[in-house]
Amino acid sequence: IWTLFDYYGEPPVGGPEVSGTYGQFDLCGFPKAAAFWYRTQWLLNIRDGPDKTFPTGDAHEVHLVESWESPDSFPESKGSKMRSIHAYSSAPVVELFVNDKSQGLRALKPMVSGPGSYAEWASVPWEPGVL
């Protein structure tokens, strides 16, 4: 982890940006998706004890990376009826629901155990409603 927060200066080459956008938190301090991934892989996988700043009580957390907007909202998926959804979690298994209909279970494992530290549903049929 090179930097925790985005910062002014060192923008990507060739763009009009004025800040480096490589941090886990944006310039206002709001967490980006990477912050949630690190939280599920590091903070929530450490047992409560004297070396942990504050207890989490062995709780699990799930963060859905994408929003549930129509594929037509994005130029790269305009006209498609499918969405890809990624979830970060400290739980061993995550299930995705669209309007109370299961899209299936995905197993996850901590990054120290190898690939599989996030869940992916590659082709979820989009319909108005909620995840």
VMD Tcl script that draws the C-alpha trace (Angstrom):
set ca {
  {0.00 0.00 0.00}
  {1.80 3.07 -1.22}
  {-0.68 5.70 -0.10}
  {-3.84 5.57 1.96}
  {-5.43 8.81 0.70}
  {-5.67 10.41 -2.72}
  {-3.60 13.60 -2.79}
  {-2.96 16.68 -4.90}
  {0.01 16.32 -7.20}
  {1.41 13.48 -9.33}
  {-1.66 13.07 -11.57}
  {-1.73 10.27 -14.15}
  {0.22 11.24 -17.28}
  {-1.76 12.67 -20.17}
  {-4.92 13.73 -18.37}
  {-6.43 16.94 -17.04}
  {-6.43 15.62 -13.45}
  {-4.61 17.50 -10.69}
  {-4.43 14.73 -8.11}
  {-3.12 11.23 -7.62}
  {-6.07 8.84 -7.37}
  {-4.26 5.78 -6.10}
  {-5.40 5.84 -2.46}
  {-8.03 3.81 -0.68}
  {-9.82 7.03 0.30}
  {-10.71 9.96 -1.96}
  {-9.74 13.59 -1.39}
  {-12.77 14.10 0.90}
  {-11.97 11.03 3.00}
  {-14.69 8.76 1.63}
  {-13.64 5.11 1.27}
  {-13.25 3.63 -2.21}
  {-13.79 -0.05 -3.02}
  {-10.17 -0.91 -2.16}
  {-10.66 0.29 1.42}
  {-13.45 -2.24 1.91}
  {-11.38 -5.05 0.40}
  {-8.49 -4.34 2.79}
  {-10.94 -4.12 5.69}
  {-12.39 -7.57 4.92}
  {-8.96 -9.12 4.37}
  {-7.01 -7.54 7.22}
  {-9.06 -5.93 9.97}
  {-11.86 -8.47 10.14}
  {-9.53 -11.48 9.86}
  {-7.46 -10.51 12.91}
  {-8.69 -12.00 16.17}
  {-9.63 -9.56 18.93}
  {-6.80 -9.18 21.42}
  {-4.12 -6.87 22.76}
  {-2.59 -6.25 19.30}
  {-5.88 -5.04 17.79}
  {-6.77 -1.36 18.24}
  {-10.49 -2.02 18.73}
  {-12.60 -5.18 18.90}
  {-14.80 -6.28 16.00}
  {-16.26 -9.30 17.78}
  {-15.52 -11.73 14.95}
  {-18.19 -9.96 12.86}
  {-18.46 -10.47 9.12}
  {-19.00 -7.70 6.61}
  {-20.06 -7.62 2.94}
  {-19.42 -4.77 0.50}
  {-20.98 -4.74 -2.98}
  {-18.61 -2.95 -5.33}
  {-20.99 -2.01 -8.14}
  {-24.27 -0.11 -7.90}
  {-27.50 -1.60 -9.26}
  {-28.08 0.86 -12.07}
  {-29.30 -0.03 -15.54}
  {-26.55 -1.24 -17.91}
  {-27.74 1.59 -20.19}
  {-26.30 4.05 -17.63}
  {-22.77 3.12 -18.72}
  {-21.37 3.60 -22.26}
  {-19.46 0.28 -22.18}
  {-22.59 -1.77 -21.36}
  {-25.31 0.24 -23.15}
  {-27.83 -2.14 -24.74}
  {-26.85 -5.09 -22.54}
  {-29.28 -6.66 -20.11}
  {-26.55 -8.12 -17.89}
  {-24.45 -6.68 -15.06}
  {-21.32 -7.95 -13.34}
  {-21.37 -7.74 -9.55}
  {-18.40 -8.12 -7.21}
  {-18.57 -8.51 -3.43}
  {-15.84 -8.19 -0.81}
  {-16.47 -10.05 2.43}
  {-14.80 -11.62 5.44}
  {-17.47 -14.35 5.46}
  {-16.58 -17.73 3.95}
  {-19.66 -17.71 1.65}
  {-21.75 -14.90 0.11}
  {-25.13 -15.16 -1.62}
  {-26.40 -12.47 -4.02}
  {-30.10 -11.67 -4.28}
  {-31.85 -9.53 -6.91}
  {-35.36 -8.63 -5.77}
  {-35.33 -11.57 -3.33}
  {-34.27 -14.06 -6.06}
  {-30.98 -15.85 -5.41}
  {-28.25 -15.46 -8.03}
  {-26.16 -18.15 -6.35}
  {-23.58 -18.66 -3.64}
  {-19.88 -17.84 -3.97}
  {-17.15 -19.13 -1.69}
  {-14.42 -16.75 -0.56}
  {-11.15 -17.22 1.21}
  {-8.61 -14.88 2.78}
  {-5.99 -13.51 0.38}
  {-3.25 -15.29 2.35}
  {-4.80 -18.60 1.21}
  {-4.49 -17.74 -2.49}
  {-6.88 -16.52 -5.20}
  {-10.56 -16.17 -4.35}
  {-10.63 -13.22 -1.95}
  {-13.71 -11.69 -3.60}
  {-16.96 -13.02 -5.06}
  {-17.99 -12.41 -8.66}
  {-21.27 -12.87 -10.47}
  {-20.32 -12.25 -14.10}
  {-23.74 -12.21 -15.79}
  {-26.57 -11.07 -13.55}
  {-29.76 -10.27 -15.50}
  {-30.61 -6.64 -14.80}
  {-34.11 -5.67 -13.71}
  {-35.34 -2.68 -11.73}
  {-35.18 -3.28 -8.02}
  {-32.61 -3.94 -5.33}
  {-29.66 -6.17 -4.59}
}
mol new
graphics top color blue
foreach p $ca { graphics top sphere $p radius 0.5 }
foreach p [lrange $ca 0 end-1] q [lrange $ca 1 end] { graphics top cylinder $p $q radius 0.2 }
display resetview
